[in-house]
């Protein structure tokens, strides 16, 4: 009987042993030399969590500052408030061909029927980004955009879609005549973005800004709208100095500007559509030469075989495309297929150059890239002079051109299939923002000897497929 | 006794360890488990047919039957690199079985059969964990059936050989980073079975009474699955890229070269050592060759890069009286997986095994055998670099086992 008891004890002990999980030290978070109590994020649409061509609630929830703030909570970070817009379909701004502003919803991936040039379905289907709602009620979207957030101010996330460096300091930027994305949460009509940020007395800030100082121009297919370098330097340094000298002398992290050629908006069409995709017979070439001469462009010469498309430049001149000129994602490729865009309209027999806003010429690319290089030098110097962390997004995004893998998820900068950019080809999807947040965290940990844990990127969705 | 339990509880909380080397399972005889898995030079029962067919002719009795089961409970903790939170393997009970039979029609010849499960791996990390795009759950099992003979020349030397018929089945699930509108991951299930043949041969030398020297070689068996079923769950718009289909893959069961020496003193006390060399380098890449290639599905290569390893083992046996025999043993099992290829599919680390065993003989020749094996792994940080998945693993394995042996 006593033996039986012993046996039961031994078995019981073994069960206890088998019940325990092996111990491994947990990740031990540490704020290091920084104080994350009040974190304020300054930036543009990327900071706001804009995605899929619109601002919408869940996009904001997955903004990189929001993801970072969640991780900051492990090292003493406080609540992080964002100016939530009350729509999941989102509100985006688009410029129409007639230069009117049109409000649109976000784009989602849809399976849509392929159509011929007459608009009839041809029986096949394509997976492509399409508006969540076609032709939405402008008044409804306008009201959603104008409505103030229902959660109370102030807002730690000061990301404003469309913001340039200079815009930080423009009084009235939050007025009805300013930027509607700021007007919806500015503390008052005359407040500047910078003032509303500093008024929160941040103990830590992030600033990823300057993208629009080149991107606004690049998206319009020109180099004419680039912010002058001295203007950029003036306002950028004004912002950084103002922030580091504000009440709590905050620490912070700056991020620089990725290369436009790392963005799918500029790299998607050209690999599928060569610049010289106009293949002509000798007769067709002769006909086009006659036509272009009639319309006053004898300098454009068509020949038998492959010919470059004709485009208009920023100055309105007509030229043939160069091998390194690139098409933008905004280009209506149907017009090339059906309306003779780039050659001549097959029905009206009128020359039809591709509007310059759909093409970035090589010289424009060079000017944009030179501006990025100059701006990034200003950002780097500002970080070094003020002992701020620097997230080198320019270099980091380049590594995604060939692709990176995290936890079994491969990501690259390709449109849709790359799993990193959202359906607008410019902004990131939640998983892309989580990867960006982790890169910011690495920069902060490196600068301030802190141990902020990474976000688990597998918890953030990629593109959603129908 | 109560104090003993509390003490164990304390050990448990302080415990900080380990797992299993690759996907080889070494639980083939409760008696041998009790003494550090040294079997190559032992001649006590029909389990020799697995450990060294060469030794079987030295088993004294005309008939020998042995069977048993181990209750393998692995406990693994994972700490992802730089991310808060830890994961534990779900508690699954694996039950490797064995059965051996030996018969001596003549004094110098023995024929026999060995049935056991020398390779396998069963684990589940759950559907939602951070490594779900590498693995959610995996079950791999190979049963081998080995008819053999063993022939003895005088009382000095014997040799033996068997054909090894291996039957294997595998099933794995992992998530695909391809979300539907509701944000639910895609999913792939691969399931297949196969068989193949290898051999097991060895010799035993007994230069003086009490001293046994054994060498055994178990060949590699390549488990080729030509037509496993791959089933995908993906968003509708992606289904043409991921058609359900057949997929070819293969998993090599590595060869083992075992060398063992044991010495028996006055038929009371036995000490033995064993050196087991495992030819793990045959497992360098796991290939999945999808039969229907699409833009998204092609032949995939997952590098494994296993390295050959030597496992040293030591065991002791003491015959207390005619009724009770006790055993102790231990071994060191180095991980065949390099740091850059540490994969949650087989969370492998260097490990120490500590064993204890007991046989009770209620009748002459008949024993009830029990053993307990505690495998303590060393905490290991590594990355599966092809998927950039990093973290720290630690596993403990608790393996009680029970068996019966009858020699007559």
Interface residues (C-beta under 8 A of the other chain):
Chain A: X5 X6 X9 X12 X13 X14 X16 X17 X18 X19 X20 X21 X22 X23 X24 X25 X26 X27 X29 X74 X109 X111 X127 X404 X405 X406 X407 X408 X409 X410 X419 X453 X454 X455 X456 X458 X461 X462 X463 X464 X465 X466
Chain B: X1 X2 X4 X5 X8 X9 X11 X12 X13 X14 X15 X16 X17 X18 X73 X75 X76 X77 X78 X79 X80 X82 X83 X84 X85 X86 X88 X130 X131 X132 X133 X134 X177 X178 X179 X180 X181 X183 X234 X235 X236 X237 X238 X372 X374 X377 X379 X386 X387 X388 X389 X392 X393 X394 X395 X396 X398 X400
